[in-house]
Amino acid sequence: MKRYLLAAAILAPSLPAAAQAPSITAVFPPGGQAGTAVTATVSGGNLADVQAVYVSGTGVKAETAMGGNAGSLPLKLTIDPNAEIGMREVRVVTGKGASNAGRIWVGRYPDLLEKEPNDARSQPQVLEKLPISILGRSDKAEDIDTYSFSAQAGETWVFSINAAAHLSQMDGFLTLLDERGRHQSYAADNFGRDPRLVHTFKTSGKYLLQVRDTLFKGSPAHTYRLTVGKLPVVTRYSPMGGQRGATVKVALQGINLGNMGELQVALPADPKEERVRVVPKTPLGLANPIDLFVDDLPEAVEAEPNDDVKSATRSGQFPVNVSGWIEKRGDRDVVAFDAKAKQVILLDVEAKRIDSRLDPVLRVLDGTGKELAANDDGVGKDARLTFTAPADGTFYAEVRSLSSLGSDDYFYRLRISEPPAPDFQLKVTPDNPTIPAGASAVVTVTAVRAGYNEEIGLRIENLPAGVTASAANLPKGKNSVVVTLTAAPGTKPVAALPRIVGTGKVGDRTLERVARGQETWSPPLAAANQKQQRDTELIVTGVGPEPPYKLEFTAPAMAVKQGQKLELTVKATRSKDYKENIAVTVAGLPPNVTASALTINDTQTEGKITLTAAAAAPVGAGPITVQGNAKNVLVAVPAQTLTIQPK
């Protein structure tokens, strides 16, 4: 279970009603080495008067430091020597509410700050004590950071950039030059992954390494951690997981591992654990972390050659997980499994979901190689299909790369099992709702159903003092619902880490799933309008100051028949001299129900919204609410139940 560390500060004084929640654009330096203390600066907006700082996971303590202002917050990060290597989320809470998530990284090597000017080959930053992690950023367009070092003939060095790994805006590009500026090698990666350059030096001497963004972009959010030296690196390990409670022997392949060819890992028996992060300790130092997947199924490993049904890998037990690699261009892996007539079997290839470069294609073949079933993008870019065996016999799962490319980075896990019991996951937006004192904020809870179509009950735990949540559930077949969080008038600025829990039943078994937060972001190489959603570790709810206006809505009856209309009256109560226009919308409308637009102008106190239920609107009841937006000051109304009646 994850724990969260909190740095508390003096409660913020009263703030202007129109104040906005804090925001984080970057954290620099982006973390530090385990066992050290780092002073980092959070850049963003509305960062003054901090109440608390939350850090996800364990082993990192955050404390506010002196000298901050609204756009810059100094933090002292104390990192435990045993802190797990990897990313942490950082959120700041002020009297205005809770921020979005910033990211830092806990590393395993000593840190060195990048020092400008270092753009030109003639004035590089000299690296003396290695290995080392350089904490840098491309803070302006066309920024190039140049580093110099000395290497001996025959040495194999690794240059590994960490930018995408801590969700930086930088898409890194590495160039290796000799002292005279002659090109030696380069590394880039356009798969949303970080590049790693491995080079064996033919001659001794001084060399230069240059770091830049692929498109020469730059900003305070273009941060990176560049690790340089004769680093031990695991490039491939097998198996990639095992059964809960088992001890697995993991074979290692890589660079600078010395004589370390394997390690033993005891996997947890806890059913809530799905991954274990391990940092191999090699004769040459700590290697990169590897993740082992924990499951109830046994784990097998595909063995080459297995390009066709005649040479197929035997998976052994059934059901089973199979660790595999598309090792080279044109490679395909075939795994045999036995099934009974009419037996329904799930075949699921995890690749993109576990950060592989592989875009898999999956086929099921009979003993002659004839295709019986196929899938490409069953779960995002990953392949998944359900296969019904036509007769008793042996069948064959074939995995290949859509691009025909392959390498150690083209790994996958193939699950061959009977279809799992119905299940679901929950997601919530926004992941940092700020609730105005005396008013409400809206969150949307969405169910990702995996064969579970029954009702999902919802409860919200650990809300801030003075805050209540509207009652809600997800009826059978419904995938989203709005919940309003309401702060009583006079509630003081405060924050908490709420849990939104969904419950359901499968036979005699109770399902209980905790919602993950969702944030909207633009990947570094995406167009400005290409927004995506990604999970966040922390959900933080903050209570902000009383807003400069409040809303309420009424209707003759909160019910409308299919094919008919319902008029809502929305009233606005403004503080003295507040004259902003208020754009009003309705949240939580069921399918095939629309709402007319409404703006309550600065001289008005109310307006009308017409709800139109199409003939195809689903019969049933669910919560809706009204929300106002006046120059990004958001105010909602406690949810009410709208009933759609048959015509």
C-alpha positions as CSV (number, residue, x, y, z in Angstrom):
1,M,0.0,0.0,0.0
2,K,1.2,3.5,-0.8
3,R,1.8,6.1,1.9
4,Y,2.1,9.8,1.5
5,L,4.3,12.2,3.3
6,L,3.1,15.6,4.3
7,A,5.0,18.9,5.1
8,A,2.7,21.2,7.1
9,A,2.9,25.0,7.3
10,I,0.9,27.7,9.0
11,L,-2.6,27.9,7.8
12,A,-3.1,30.5,5.1
13,P,-4.9,33.7,6.0
14,S,-8.1,34.8,4.3
15,L,-7.7,35.2,0.6
16,P,-9.5,37.1,-2.1
17,A,-12.6,35.4,-3.3
18,A,-11.4,35.2,-6.9
19,A,-8.1,33.6,-6.0
20,Q,-7.2,30.6,-8.1
21,A,-5.7,27.2,-7.1
22,P,-1.9,26.8,-7.2
23,S,-0.3,25.3,-10.4
24,I,3.0,23.6,-11.0
25,T,4.8,23.9,-14.3
26,A,8.2,22.3,-13.3
27,V,10.3,21.1,-10.4
28,F,14.0,21.7,-10.6
29,P,16.2,19.9,-10.0
30,P,13.9,17.0,-10.7
31,G,14.7,15.0,-7.6
32,G,18.0,13.6,-6.2
33,Q,20.0,10.6,-5.1
34,A,18.6,8.2,-2.4
35,G,20.2,9.1,0.9
36,T,20.6,12.8,0.2
37,A,18.9,16.1,0.8
38,V,18.1,18.3,-2.2
39,T,16.8,21.9,-2.4
40,A,14.4,22.1,-5.3
41,T,12.4,24.9,-6.7
42,V,8.7,24.4,-7.7
43,S,7.8,26.8,-10.6
44,G,4.2,27.7,-11.4
45,G,1.5,30.1,-10.2
46,N,-0.3,31.0,-6.9
47,L,2.3,29.2,-4.9
48,A,2.4,31.6,-1.9
49,D,1.0,30.9,1.6
50,V,1.6,27.2,1.4
51,Q,-0.3,25.0,3.9
52,A,1.1,21.6,2.9
53,V,3.2,19.6,0.4
54,Y,2.3,16.1,-0.5
55,V,4.7,13.6,-1.9
56,S,3.6,10.2,-3.2
57,G,5.0,6.9,-2.1
58,T,7.4,6.5,0.8
59,G,10.9,7.7,1.6
60,V,10.8,11.3,0.5
61,K,10.0,14.1,2.9
62,A,9.2,17.6,1.7
63,E,9.6,20.8,3.7
64,T,9.0,24.4,2.5
65,A,12.1,26.6,2.6
66,M,12.5,30.4,2.9
67,G,12.5,32.7,-0.1
68,G,9.5,31.8,-2.1
69,N,6.9,33.8,-3.9
70,A,3.7,33.3,-5.9
71,G,5.7,31.9,-8.9
72,S,8.4,30.0,-7.1
73,L,8.5,27.7,-4.1
74,P,11.7,26.4,-2.6
75,L,11.4,22.9,-1.2
76,K,13.9,20.8,0.9
77,L,13.5,17.2,-0.2
78,T,15.0,14.7,2.2
79,I,15.4,11.3,0.5
80,D,15.7,8.2,2.7
81,P,18.7,5.9,1.8
82,N,16.2,3.0,1.3
83,A,13.8,5.0,-0.8
84,E,12.6,3.1,-3.9
85,I,14.2,4.3,-7.1
86,G,11.7,5.9,-9.4
87,M,9.2,8.7,-9.8
88,R,7.3,10.6,-7.2
89,E,4.4,13.1,-7.5
90,V,4.5,16.4,-5.7
91,R,1.5,18.5,-4.9
92,V,1.3,21.9,-3.2
93,V,-1.7,23.0,-1.2
94,T,-2.4,26.7,-0.4
95,G,-5.5,28.5,0.9
96,K,-6.6,28.7,-2.7
97,G,-6.7,24.9,-3.2
98,A,-4.6,22.0,-4.4
99,S,-2.2,22.0,-7.3
100,N,-1.7,19.7,-10.2
101,A,1.1,17.1,-9.9
102,G,4.7,17.9,-10.4
103,R,7.2,15.1,-10.7
104,I,10.6,14.2,-9.3
105,W,12.8,11.2,-9.6
106,V,14.7,9.3,-6.9
107,G,18.1,8.2,-8.4
108,R,20.9,5.8,-7.5
109,Y,24.0,7.9,-8.5
110,P,25.5,11.1,-7.1
111,D,24.0,14.3,-8.6
112,L,25.6,17.2,-10.4
113,L,23.7,20.4,-11.4
114,E,24.1,21.5,-15.0
115,K,25.9,24.9,-15.3
116,E,25.4,27.4,-18.1
117,P,27.0,28.5,-20.3
118,N,27.7,25.1,-21.9
119,D,26.1,25.4,-25.3
120,A,29.3,25.5,-27.3
121,R,31.8,22.7,-27.8
122,S,34.5,25.2,-26.8
123,Q,33.1,25.7,-23.3
124,P,31.7,22.3,-22.1
125,Q,30.9,21.4,-18.5
126,V,33.6,19.1,-17.4
127,L,32.6,15.7,-15.8
128,E,35.3,14.5,-13.4
129,K,33.9,12.1,-10.9
130,L,31.9,9.3,-12.6
131,P,29.4,7.7,-12.7
132,I,27.2,10.6,-12.1
133,S,23.7,11.9,-12.8
134,I,23.5,15.4,-14.2
135,L,20.4,17.4,-13.3
136,G,19.7,19.7,-16.2
137,R,17.1,21.3,-18.5
138,S,16.7,22.8,-21.9
139,D,15.2,26.0,-20.6
140,K,15.0,27.8,-23.9
141,A,14.6,27.1,-27.6
142,E,17.7,25.7,-29.3
143,D,19.4,25.1,-26.0
144,I,22.2,22.5,-26.3
145,D,24.0,21.3,-23.1
146,T,27.6,20.1,-23.7
147,Y,29.6,17.9,-21.4
148,S,33.3,16.7,-21.6
149,F,34.9,13.7,-20.1
150,S,37.9,11.3,-20.6
151,A,37.6,7.7,-21.6
152,Q,40.0,4.8,-22.2
153,A,40.2,2.6,-25.2
154,G,38.1,-0.6,-24.8
155,E,35.8,0.9,-22.2
156,T,32.0,0.6,-22.7
157,W,30.1,3.6,-21.4
158,V,26.4,4.2,-21.0
159,F,24.7,7.6,-21.5
160,S,21.2,7.3,-20.2
161,I,18.7,10.2,-20.2
162,N,15.7,10.3,-17.9
163,A,13.1,12.8,-19.1
164,A,10.0,10.9,-20.3
165,A,10.5,8.7,-17.3
166,H,9.6,11.5,-14.9
167,L,7.1,13.0,-17.4
168,S,9.2,15.9,-18.5
169,Q,8.2,17.9,-21.6
170,M,11.6,17.1,-23.1
171,D,12.1,14.6,-25.9
172,G,15.8,13.9,-25.5
173,F,18.5,13.6,-28.2
174,L,22.1,12.5,-27.4
175,T,25.1,13.1,-29.6
176,L,28.6,11.8,-28.8
177,L,31.6,13.6,-30.4
178,D,35.4,13.4,-30.1
179,E,37.4,16.3,-28.8
180,R,37.7,17.8,-32.3
181,G,33.9,17.6,-32.8
182,R,33.8,14.6,-35.0
183,H,30.6,12.6,-34.8
184,Q,30.9,9.2,-32.9
185,S,27.3,8.1,-32.2
186,Y,23.9,9.4,-31.3
187,A,20.7,8.2,-29.7
188,A,17.0,9.2,-30.0
189,D,13.7,7.6,-29.4
190,N,10.3,8.7,-30.7
191,F,8.2,6.0,-28.9
192,G,7.6,8.1,-25.8
193,R,10.6,6.6,-24.2
194,D,14.0,7.9,-23.2
195,P,17.1,7.3,-25.4
196,R,20.1,5.4,-24.1
197,L,23.5,5.5,-25.9
198,V,26.0,2.7,-25.4
199,H,29.4,3.2,-26.8
200,T,32.7,1.2,-26.7
201,F,35.7,3.6,-27.2
202,K,38.3,2.6,-29.7
203,T,40.9,5.2,-28.6
204,S,41.7,6.9,-25.3
205,G,41.1,10.6,-25.1
206,K,38.6,13.4,-24.3
207,Y,35.1,13.3,-25.7
208,L,32.0,15.5,-25.7
209,L,28.4,14.6,-25.1
210,Q,25.6,17.0,-26.2
211,V,22.0,16.9,-24.9
212,R,19.1,18.7,-26.5
213,D,15.4,18.4,-27.3
214,T,14.7,16.5,-30.5
215,L,12.8,19.5,-31.9
216,F,15.1,22.1,-30.3
217,K,12.3,23.1,-28.0
218,G,12.9,24.4,-24.5
219,S,11.1,25.6,-21.3
220,P,11.5,25.3,-17.5
221,A,9.5,22.0,-17.9
222,H,12.1,20.5,-20.3
223,T,14.0,18.9,-17.4
224,Y,16.2,15.8,-17.6
225,R,18.5,13.5,-15.5
226,L,21.5,12.4,-17.5
227,T,23.5,9.5,-16.1
228,V,27.0,9.0,-17.4
229,G,29.7,6.4,-16.8
230,K,30.6,2.7,-17.1
231,L,27.2,1.9,-15.8
232,P,25.8,-1.6,-15.3
233,V,22.6,-1.8,-17.4
234,V,20.1,-4.7,-17.6
235,T,18.8,-4.8,-21.1
236,R,16.8,-8.0,-20.8
237,Y,15.6,-10.2,-18.0
238,S,13.6,-13.4,-17.8
239,P,11.1,-14.3,-16.6
240,M,9.4,-10.9,-16.2
241,G,7.3,-12.1,-13.4
242,G,6.0,-15.0,-11.3
243,Q,3.4,-16.3,-8.9
244,R,2.5,-14.6,-5.7
245,G,4.6,-15.8,-2.8
246,A,7.1,-17.6,-5.0
247,T,10.9,-17.1,-5.2
248,V,11.9,-16.6,-8.9
249,K,15.3,-17.0,-10.4
250,V,15.7,-14.1,-12.9
251,A,18.3,-14.4,-15.7
252,L,20.0,-11.1,-16.6
253,Q,21.5,-9.9,-19.8
254,G,23.1,-6.5,-20.3
255,I,26.1,-4.2,-20.2
256,N,28.8,-4.0,-17.5
257,L,27.1,-6.6,-15.3
258,G,30.4,-8.3,-14.4
259,N,29.8,-11.9,-13.6
260,M,26.3,-11.4,-12.5
261,G,24.0,-13.5,-14.7
262,E,21.0,-14.0,-12.4
263,L,19.4,-13.0,-9.1
264,Q,16.7,-14.5,-6.9
265,V,13.7,-12.4,-5.9
266,A,11.0,-13.4,-3.4
267,L,7.7,-12.1,-4.7
268,P,5.1,-10.9,-2.2
269,A,2.0,-13.0,-1.4
270,D,-0.2,-9.9,-0.9
271,P,-3.0,-10.0,-3.6
272,K,-2.9,-6.2,-3.8
273,E,0.7,-6.2,-5.1
274,E,1.0,-6.3,-8.9
275,R,4.6,-5.2,-9.4
276,V,7.9,-5.4,-7.6
277,R,10.7,-3.1,-8.4
278,V,14.2,-4.5,-8.0
279,V,17.6,-2.8,-8.3
280,P,20.2,-5.4,-9.1
281,K,23.5,-5.0,-7.2
282,T,26.3,-5.9,-9.6
283,P,30.0,-6.1,-9.0
284,L,30.3,-2.7,-10.8
285,G,27.5,-1.0,-8.8
286,L,23.7,-0.6,-8.9
287,A,22.1,-1.4,-12.2
288,N,18.9,0.1,-13.5
289,P,15.7,-0.9,-11.8
290,I,13.7,-3.8,-13.2
291,D,10.0,-4.5,-12.6
292,L,8.7,-8.0,-11.9
293,F,5.0,-8.6,-12.4
294,V,3.2,-10.5,-9.7
295,D,0.3,-12.8,-10.6
296,D,-1.7,-15.9,-9.6
297,L,-0.5,-17.7,-12.8
298,P,2.8,-19.5,-13.3
299,E,5.3,-17.8,-15.6
300,A,6.9,-19.5,-18.6
301,V,9.6,-18.1,-21.0
302,E,9.4,-18.4,-24.8
303,A,12.5,-20.1,-26.3
304,E,14.0,-19.6,-29.8
305,P,13.7,-20.9,-32.4
306,N,9.9,-20.8,-32.3
307,D,8.9,-19.1,-35.5
308,D,6.3,-21.7,-36.6
309,V,4.0,-24.4,-35.2
310,K,6.7,-27.1,-35.7
311,S,9.2,-25.3,-33.4
312,A,6.7,-23.8,-31.0
313,T,7.5,-23.2,-27.4
314,R,5.5,-25.4,-25.1
315,S,3.9,-23.3,-22.5
316,G,3.7,-26.1,-19.9
317,Q,0.9,-25.4,-17.4
318,F,-2.4,-23.9,-18.5
319,P,-3.4,-21.2,-17.6
320,V,0.0,-19.4,-17.9
321,N,1.8,-16.2,-18.5
322,V,4.6,-16.3,-21.1
323,S,7.5,-13.8,-21.1
324,G,8.7,-13.1,-24.6
325,W,10.7,-10.9,-27.0
326,I,10.5,-10.1,-30.6
327,E,14.3,-10.2,-30.9
328,K,15.0,-9.0,-34.5
329,R,13.4,-7.9,-37.7
330,G,10.9,-10.4,-38.9
331,D,10.9,-12.5,-35.7
332,R,7.7,-14.1,-34.6
333,D,7.1,-16.2,-31.5
334,V,4.7,-19.3,-31.5
335,V,3.6,-20.8,-28.2
336,A,1.6,-24.0,-28.0
337,F,-1.3,-24.6,-25.6
338,D,-3.9,-27.4,-25.2
339,A,-7.6,-26.9,-25.1
340,K,-10.8,-28.9,-24.9
341,A,-13.6,-28.6,-27.5
342,K,-15.7,-25.4,-26.9
343,Q,-13.4,-24.2,-24.2
344,V,-13.2,-20.4,-24.1
345,I,-9.7,-19.0,-23.8
346,L,-8.5,-15.5,-23.3
347,L,-5.2,-14.6,-25.1
348,D,-3.9,-11.2,-24.0
349,V,-0.5,-9.6,-25.1
350,E,0.7,-6.9,-22.7
351,A,3.4,-4.7,-24.5
352,K,2.6,-1.0,-24.6
353,R,0.9,-1.4,-21.2
354,I,4.3,-2.4,-19.8
355,D,6.4,0.2,-21.6
356,S,7.6,-2.0,-24.5
357,R,8.3,-0.7,-28.0
358,L,6.3,-3.6,-29.4
359,D,3.0,-3.0,-31.2
360,P,1.9,-6.6,-31.2
361,V,-0.2,-8.6,-33.6
362,L,-1.7,-11.8,-32.2
363,R,-3.0,-14.9,-34.1
364,V,-4.3,-18.3,-33.1
365,L,-3.3,-21.1,-35.4
366,D,-4.1,-24.8,-35.8
367,G,-1.5,-27.6,-36.3
368,T,-1.2,-26.8,-40.0
369,G,-0.6,-23.1,-39.4
370,K,-4.0,-22.1,-40.5
371,E,-5.3,-18.9,-38.9
372,L,-8.3,-19.5,-36.6
373,A,-8.5,-16.0,-34.9
374,A,-6.5,-12.8,-35.0
375,N,-6.4,-9.4,-33.3
376,D,-4.2,-6.2,-33.5
377,D,-5.5,-3.4,-31.3
378,G,-7.6,-5.1,-28.7
379,V,-6.5,-2.9,-25.7
380,G,-5.1,0.3,-27.1
381,K,-2.2,-0.8,-29.2
382,D,-2.0,-4.2,-27.5
383,A,-3.6,-7.4,-28.9
384,R,-6.3,-9.3,-27.1
385,L,-8.8,-11.9,-28.2
386,T,-11.1,-14.6,-26.9
387,F,-10.9,-17.9,-28.7
388,T,-13.3,-20.8,-28.5
389,A,-11.6,-24.2,-29.3
390,P,-13.4,-26.0,-32.2
391,A,-12.2,-29.4,-30.9
392,D,-9.9,-31.1,-28.4
393,G,-6.3,-30.5,-29.4
394,T,-3.2,-28.3,-29.5
395,F,-3.4,-24.8,-30.7
396,Y,-0.8,-22.1,-31.2
397,A,-0.5,-18.5,-30.2
398,E,1.6,-16.4,-32.6
399,V,3.0,-13.0,-31.6
400,R,4.7,-10.7,-34.1
401,S,5.6,-7.0,-34.5
402,L,3.3,-4.9,-36.6
403,S,6.3,-2.9,-37.9
404,S,8.3,-6.2,-38.3
405,L,11.1,-4.6,-36.1
406,G,12.5,-6.2,-33.1
407,S,15.1,-5.9,-30.3
408,D,15.5,-6.4,-26.5
409,D,13.1,-3.4,-26.2
410,Y,10.3,-5.4,-28.0
411,F,9.2,-7.5,-25.0
412,Y,5.8,-8.7,-24.0
413,R,3.8,-10.9,-21.7
414,L,1.3,-13.3,-23.2
415,R,-1.5,-14.4,-20.9
416,I,-3.2,-17.7,-21.9
417,S,-6.1,-18.4,-19.5
418,E,-9.8,-18.8,-19.2
419,P,-11.6,-15.5,-19.3
420,P,-11.1,-13.8,-15.9
421,A,-14.1,-13.1,-13.6
422,P,-15.9,-9.8,-14.4
423,D,-14.1,-6.8,-12.9
424,F,-13.9,-3.0,-13.2
425,Q,-11.6,-0.1,-12.5
426,L,-12.5,3.5,-11.5
427,K,-11.0,6.8,-12.6
428,V,-11.8,10.3,-11.4
429,T,-11.4,13.8,-12.9
430,P,-10.2,16.3,-11.9
431,D,-7.5,14.8,-9.6
432,N,-7.2,18.0,-7.6
433,P,-10.7,19.5,-7.1
434,T,-10.8,22.8,-5.2
435,I,-14.0,23.3,-3.3
436,P,-15.1,26.9,-2.7
437,A,-16.2,27.5,0.9
438,G,-20.0,27.7,1.0
439,A,-20.3,26.1,-2.5
440,S,-19.6,22.9,-4.4
441,A,-17.1,21.4,-6.9
442,V,-17.8,18.7,-9.5
443,V,-15.9,15.5,-10.0
444,T,-16.7,12.8,-12.5
445,V,-16.2,9.2,-11.7
446,T,-15.8,6.8,-14.6
447,A,-15.9,3.0,-14.6
448,V,-13.7,1.0,-17.0
449,R,-15.7,-2.2,-17.1
450,A,-14.1,-5.6,-17.9
451,G,-17.2,-7.8,-18.2
452,Y,-18.8,-6.3,-15.1
453,N,-22.1,-4.7,-16.1
454,E,-23.9,-4.6,-12.7
455,E,-24.4,-1.7,-10.4
456,I,-21.3,-0.2,-8.7
457,G,-21.8,1.5,-5.4
458,L,-19.6,4.5,-4.6
459,R,-18.4,5.9,-1.3
460,I,-15.9,8.8,-0.7
461,E,-13.6,8.6,2.3
462,N,-11.2,11.0,4.0
463,L,-12.7,14.2,2.8
464,P,-11.5,17.5,4.4
465,A,-13.3,18.6,7.5
466,G,-16.5,20.5,6.7
467,V,-16.8,18.8,3.2
468,T,-19.6,16.4,2.2
469,A,-20.2,14.4,-1.0
470,S,-23.4,13.9,-2.8
471,A,-24.7,10.3,-2.9
472,A,-24.1,8.5,-6.2
473,N,-23.7,5.1,-7.8
474,L,-23.1,3.7,-11.2
475,P,-26.2,1.8,-12.3
476,K,-26.1,-1.3,-14.4
477,G,-24.6,-0.5,-17.8
478,K,-23.7,3.1,-16.9
479,N,-20.1,4.2,-17.1
480,S,-19.9,7.6,-15.5
481,V,-21.5,9.7,-12.9
482,V,-21.0,13.2,-11.4
483,V,-20.4,13.7,-7.7
484,T,-20.5,17.1,-6.0
485,L,-18.2,18.0,-3.1
486,T,-19.7,20.7,-0.9
487,A,-17.9,22.8,1.7
488,A,-20.1,24.3,4.4
489,P,-20.1,28.2,4.7
490,G,-17.1,29.4,6.7
491,T,-15.0,26.2,6.1
492,K,-11.4,27.2,6.6
493,P,-8.8,26.3,4.0
494,V,-7.8,22.7,4.4
495,A,-6.8,19.7,2.3
496,A,-7.0,15.9,2.4
497,L,-6.2,12.8,0.4
498,P,-9.7,11.4,-0.4
499,R,-10.4,7.8,-1.5
500,I,-13.2,7.1,-3.9
501,V,-14.1,3.5,-3.6
502,G,-16.4,1.4,-5.8
503,T,-18.0,-1.8,-4.7
504,G,-19.7,-4.6,-6.6
505,K,-20.6,-8.3,-6.3
506,V,-19.6,-11.3,-8.5
507,G,-21.4,-14.2,-7.0
508,D,-20.4,-14.5,-3.4
509,R,-17.3,-12.3,-3.9
510,T,-17.3,-8.6,-3.2
511,L,-15.2,-6.4,-5.5
512,E,-13.7,-3.2,-4.0
513,R,-11.7,-0.9,-6.3
514,V,-10.2,2.5,-5.5
515,A,-10.3,5.2,-8.1
516,R,-7.2,6.5,-9.8
517,G,-6.9,10.2,-10.6
518,Q,-6.7,11.3,-14.2
519,E,-4.9,14.4,-15.6
520,T,-4.9,15.9,-19.0
521,W,-1.6,16.4,-20.7
522,S,0.1,16.9,-24.1
523,P,2.9,14.5,-25.0
524,P,6.2,16.3,-26.0
525,L,5.9,15.5,-29.7
526,A,2.1,15.9,-30.0
527,A,0.3,18.9,-31.5
528,A,-1.0,21.4,-29.0
529,N,-4.6,20.1,-29.4
530,Q,-3.7,16.4,-29.0
531,K,-4.6,16.0,-25.3
532,Q,-4.3,12.6,-23.5
533,Q,-5.3,11.3,-20.2
534,R,-2.9,9.6,-17.8
535,D,-3.1,8.2,-14.3
536,T,-2.0,10.1,-11.2
537,E,-0.9,8.5,-7.9
538,L,-2.3,11.3,-5.7
539,I,-5.8,12.7,-5.5
540,V,-5.8,15.9,-3.4
541,T,-8.9,17.8,-2.4
542,G,-8.5,21.4,-1.1
543,V,-11.0,23.9,0.3
544,G,-10.6,27.4,-1.2
545,P,-11.9,30.8,-0.2
546,E,-15.6,31.8,-0.6
547,P,-16.3,32.6,-4.2
548,P,-17.5,36.0,-5.4
549,Y,-20.8,34.5,-6.6
550,K,-23.0,31.5,-5.8
551,L,-25.6,29.6,-7.9
552,E,-28.7,27.6,-7.2
553,F,-31.1,25.9,-9.6
554,T,-34.7,24.9,-9.4
555,A,-37.3,23.2,-11.7
556,P,-41.0,22.5,-11.4
557,A,-40.1,18.8,-10.9
558,M,-36.7,17.0,-11.5
559,A,-38.2,14.7,-14.1
560,V,-38.7,14.8,-17.8
561,K,-40.3,12.3,-20.2
562,Q,-38.6,11.0,-23.3
563,G,-39.2,13.4,-26.2
564,Q,-40.0,16.3,-23.9
565,K,-38.3,19.3,-22.3
566,L,-37.6,20.6,-18.8
567,E,-36.8,24.1,-17.9
568,L,-34.3,24.9,-15.1
569,T,-34.1,28.3,-13.4
570,V,-30.6,29.3,-12.4
571,K,-30.1,32.1,-9.9
572,A,-26.8,33.9,-9.2
573,T,-26.0,35.7,-6.0
574,R,-23.0,38.0,-6.3
575,S,-20.8,39.7,-3.8
576,K,-20.8,43.4,-3.8
577,D,-19.4,45.0,-6.9
578,Y,-18.8,41.6,-8.7
579,K,-19.8,42.2,-12.3
580,E,-18.3,39.3,-14.3
581,N,-20.4,37.3,-16.8
582,I,-21.1,33.8,-15.6
583,A,-21.1,31.0,-18.2
584,V,-23.4,28.2,-16.9
585,T,-23.3,24.5,-17.9
586,V,-25.0,21.3,-16.8
587,A,-22.8,18.4,-15.8
588,G,-23.9,14.7,-15.5
589,L,-26.6,14.7,-18.2
590,P,-27.5,11.2,-19.3
591,P,-27.1,10.1,-23.0
592,N,-29.4,11.8,-25.5
593,V,-30.3,14.6,-23.1
594,T,-29.0,18.1,-24.1
595,A,-28.9,21.5,-22.3
596,S,-29.3,24.9,-23.9
597,A,-26.5,27.5,-23.4
598,L,-26.7,30.1,-20.7
599,T,-24.6,33.1,-19.8
600,I,-25.8,35.2,-16.8
601,N,-24.5,38.7,-17.8
602,D,-23.1,41.1,-15.3
603,T,-26.4,42.9,-14.8
604,Q,-28.5,39.8,-14.5
605,T,-29.3,37.6,-11.4
606,E,-30.9,34.6,-13.2
607,G,-31.4,32.7,-16.4
608,K,-33.1,29.7,-17.9
609,I,-31.7,26.4,-19.2
610,T,-33.8,24.0,-21.2
611,L,-33.1,20.3,-21.0
612,T,-34.3,18.3,-24.0
613,A,-34.7,14.5,-23.6
614,A,-34.6,12.8,-27.0
615,A,-36.9,9.8,-27.6
616,A,-33.9,7.6,-27.2
617,A,-32.9,9.0,-23.8
618,P,-32.5,6.1,-21.3
619,V,-35.2,5.7,-18.7
620,G,-33.8,6.0,-15.2
621,A,-32.5,8.4,-12.6
622,G,-29.1,9.9,-11.9
623,P,-27.5,13.1,-10.5
624,I,-26.9,16.3,-12.4
625,T,-25.6,19.6,-11.3
626,V,-25.1,23.2,-12.6
627,Q,-21.7,24.8,-12.7
628,G,-20.6,28.4,-13.4
629,N,-17.4,29.7,-14.8
630,A,-16.5,33.4,-14.4
631,K,-13.0,34.0,-15.6
632,N,-11.9,30.5,-14.4
633,V,-13.6,30.9,-11.0
634,L,-15.6,27.7,-10.9
635,V,-18.7,27.3,-8.7
636,A,-21.1,24.4,-8.7
637,V,-24.3,23.5,-7.0
638,P,-25.0,20.3,-4.9
639,A,-26.2,17.6,-7.3
640,Q,-29.9,16.8,-7.7
641,T,-31.4,13.6,-9.1
642,L,-32.9,13.9,-12.6
643,T,-35.4,11.2,-13.6
644,I,-36.0,10.3,-17.2
645,Q,-39.5,8.8,-17.6
646,P,-41.0,6.7,-20.4
647,K,-42.9,8.6,-23.0
